[in-house]
Amino acid sequence: MTELVITKLGHLGDGLAEGIVVPGALPGETVVGEVAGGAMAAPKIVIPSADRVKAPCPHAKSCGGCVLQHGSDALVAAWKQGIVRDALRAQGIEAEIGQPVTSPAGSRRRAGFAGRRTKKGALAGFHGPRSHTLVEVRSCHVITPKLAALLPHLEALTVAGGSRKGEISFQATETLNGPDLAATGGKPLDLALHQALVELGAAAGLARLSWNGEQVAQWAAPDVHMGPARVTLPPGAFLQATSHGQAALTAAVEEITKGASRIADLFCGCGTFALPLSARADVAAYESEAPQVAALTSAWNRTDGLHQLKAEVRDLFRRPLMADELKGVEAVVIDPPRAGAAAQMAQLAKSGVEVIASVSCSPSSFARDAALLLAGGYEMGPVTVVDQFRWSPHVEIAAGFTRRS
């Protein structure tokens, strides 16, 4: 048996001590257990931390969705600040990092579920920690009540369209008119299955159901609010995980770009930032996915009182907006995928744009891209940290960059 004192939390939420990973342990705790392969898989907590709390969810240990329900809110907030700080310091950057803006429990409006046939029917839920074990979760403290209410319906869909050899993956998004559900991995869609899915989807109160990439039925428009506009989401469209998180990031972007009358929104999606910004400024928006550009344009056309907004389909990884194309633009908003946007950031660093609002879901790529802007003559403002994935390692970041005079 080995005794260890936990020194810190790793980026995945595990306790760390002398290079050994201790799942479920908190900084300052004394633990004992067998160490194998650099980990103490089943630690016994000898001296608990003052920050240890009772996990609110009964599935906290068996479900892999949350890794830190046993830590106090203050501990989790400090951990997420530290994740961002460590990523920036790895690039030689020191910054003012704000207290995380945390979404309430039960507010996550999109989630991925899995369903599997069983001898007696079907099981739907989440995977266990670092495993393919499927865990039935009846009282999730993260997702919205409407998404939680889908679970028995997902089981019924799995019985109808699942095979005994594999899982069905369900991506569910809560919209204003009911859940939007996309299933992959099920049986091929034939006439009998199509009819069964239509009946089951109607019983579940879905807005739309897709099966292996094919739309089965749409009972209502899967709409969400983005600023003053109402956007009909195309299948698979990106959406911030909580409306609370979306509002926090939008407020940060609004503050960074205030006063700008001509704004470019890069990787605009369906208009998370472009539509709110168009309430006060002219916006040029760019996105590689044509259905998302079409949804953004349609929402803008249906909304009165907005400034000019032009949306263009453009792959900013292959064809980044060049520095000379940004002439006349007063502010840029950029919210790239997790990998970041090094090529586009390099062009922004060469541009004359006065203000850049950088939004990211990856601290490491955010820090790398921030270093490019700093090297190009920009100064970095305070960092806003948004925690819309409660109790998980994920974090959202927004920060402003102003060109030095």
Secondary structure, DSSP 8 states (H G I E B T S, - for coil): -EEEE--EE-TTS-EEETTEEETT--TT-EEEE--BTTB-SS-EEEE--TTB---SSTTTTT-SS-S-TTB-HHHHHHHHHHHHHHHHHHTT----B---EE--TT-B-EEEEEEEE-SSSEEEEEE-TTS--EEE-SS-SSB-HHHHTTHHHHHHHHHHH--TTSEEEEEEEEETTEEEEEEESS----HHHHHHHHHHHHHTT-SEEEETTEEEEESS--EEEETTEEEE--TT----S-HHHHHHHHHHHHHHTTT-SEEEEES-TTTTTHHHHTTTSEEEEEES-HHHHHHHHHHHHHSTT---EEEEE--TTTS---GGGGTT--EEEE---TT--HHHHHHHHHS--SEEEEEES-HHHHHHHHHHHHHTTEEEEEEEEEE-STTSS--EEEEEEEE--
